[in-house]
């Protein structure tokens, strides 16, 4: 997770930036009039790094610009951490389903990054050609197989509510459903976080349900459905 802050000053601050970057093991690079510092640190050090950048901006009579906020930090009342800093992603949701799904991937490393880091799955086993994870109580086994042209999947439903029939369907409690949707928003790249964004979907022959669909990048589709009940 990265959170960038821009330090602008009319005087030379290369030495101070380099010292801060070394102390907190963070990346930085020069831009016209200042530096960009990438805050890729643990929660217990983010406050100290942020304070160091605030103090540097104040001492250099400069500005601390927050691209996520779209404006300058108030150096007189900066707060303990950047205004839009999110300490961590929500925990991966859980369910009590006991299902095994077997899929293919072109890369174990890419599959691990997608399922464990982006989706929040629990790693069960990893070998050179096999990855097993637990996602929301469902065990996924992904074996390495070269990318190949796949037959076109059938679709269920009509536009704009249709989804691929081959999707693995997982039903989550309302709270877990919302947390997982938020995780996908935070780890995805708009507008491609979802194949089918969270919405109420009506499919002939099935009960209407709120759902969203994601893909792991290997044409393996996962549909997350919201179970009836209060959130």
C-alpha positions, -999 to 999 in steps of 0.1 A, spaced: 0 0 0 14 34 -10 4 69 1 24 97 -16 31 131 -2 48 160 -20 72 183 -2 77 216 -20 102 243 -9 120 272 -24 153 260 -9 173 229 -14 160 200 8 176 170 -9 197 162 21 168 163 45 146 142 23 173 116 18 178 114 56 141 109 62 139 83 35 168 64 49 155 65 84 121 52 75 131 30 45 107 47 21 110 57 -16 113 92 -29 121 110 -61 126 146 -72 99 166 -90 100 203 -101 102 223 -70 103 195 -45 101 158 -38 76 130 -37 78 106 -7 60 73 -9 47 62 25 49 24 23 54 17 59 38 -1 88 11 15 109 34 19 139 58 42 120 35 61 97 28 87 123 65 94 129 73 96 92 43 120 86 54 142 115 90 143 101 76 155 67 54 181 84 83 194 104 105 195 73 79 215 53 75 239 82 112 245 87 118 250 50 88 274 48 74 251 22 42 231 15 32 195 21 8 186 -7 -14 155 -5 -24 141 -40 -50 118 -25 -66 148 -8 -61 171 -37 -47 199 -16 -21 211 9 -18 198 45 -26 224 71 9 225 87 -6 241 119 -31 214 124 -18 184 103 -33 156 125 -14 125 135 -15 108 101 -24 120 66 -61 129 63 -70 101 39 -46 75 52 -62 40 56 -42 19 81 -51 -14 66 -75 -32 43 -105 -48 58 -101 -84 69 -110 -110 43 -146 -121 48 -153 -156 60 -180 -182 55 -186 -218 64 -187 -232 29 -166 -263 23 -161 -265 -14 -130 -272 -35 -126 -253 -68 -99 -263 -93 -87 -237 -117 -56 -229 -138 -31 -200 -137 -2 -190 -159 19 -180 -129 19 -192 -92 34 -158 -82 7 -138 -99 -20 -161 -85 -6 -157 -50 -5 -120 -53 -41 -119 -66 -57 -143 -41 -36 -136 -10 -28 -99 -13 -57 -86 -33 -85 -109 -23 -72 -116 12 -72 -154 9 -53 -176 34 -24 -196 19 -27 -233 24 0 -248 2 24 -236 -25 47 -255 -48 63 -248 -81 31 -257 -100 3 -256 -75 -12 -230 -52 -39 -238 -27 -57 -210 -8 -88 -206 13 -110 -177 1 -141 -171 22 -142 -207 33 -138 -220 -2 -106 -239 -11 -91 -229 -45 -65 -251 -61 -47 -234 -90 -23 -253 -112 1 -238 -137 -10 -242 -173 1 -221 -203 -24 -195 -214 -46 -208 -240 -77 -198 -259 -107 -209 -240 -142 -216 -253 -166 -188 -248 -186 -191 -216 -223 -191 -215 -240 -162 -198 -268 -162 -173 -294 -134 -174 -298 -105 -196 -279 -72 -199 -271 -54 -177 -275 -81 -151 -259 -111 -168 -228 -128 -155 -207 -158 -167 -223 -191 -160 -189 -206 -151 -183 -183 -122 -177 -198 -88 -205 -185 -65 -199 -177 -29 -226 -164 -6 -215 -141 22 -232 -126 53 -242 -90 46 -213 -75 67 -187 -98 51 -201 -90 16 -197 -52 22 -162 -56 36 -151 -78 6 -166 -53 -19 -147 -25 -1 -115 -45 -3 -118 -50 -40 -124 -13 -45 -92 -5 -26 -70 -30 -43 -84 -28 -78 -77 -4 -106 -107 17 -116 -128 10 -136 -116 -26 -137 -120 -36 -100 -151 -56 -109 -164 -76 -139 -199 -68 -125 -200 -40 -99 -220 -45 -67 -257 -42 -76 -290 -60 -74 -292 -86 -101 -322 -105 -114 -317 -138 -132 -346 -158 -146 -352 -189 -124 -332 -175 -95 -340 -153 -65 -329 -117 -71 -297 -110 -52 -271 -83 -46 -238 -95 -60 -206 -86 -77 -182 -105 -99 -144 -104 -100 -118 -122 -120 -84 -135 -110 -68 -124 -143 -68 -160 -156 -104 -160 -168 -115 -176 -136 -146 -158 -124 -159 -155 -88 -194 -142 -80 -199 -129 -45 -236 -129 -34 -250 -111 -4 -271 -133 18 -306 -120 28 -307 -103 62 -296 -71 79 -261 -57 74 
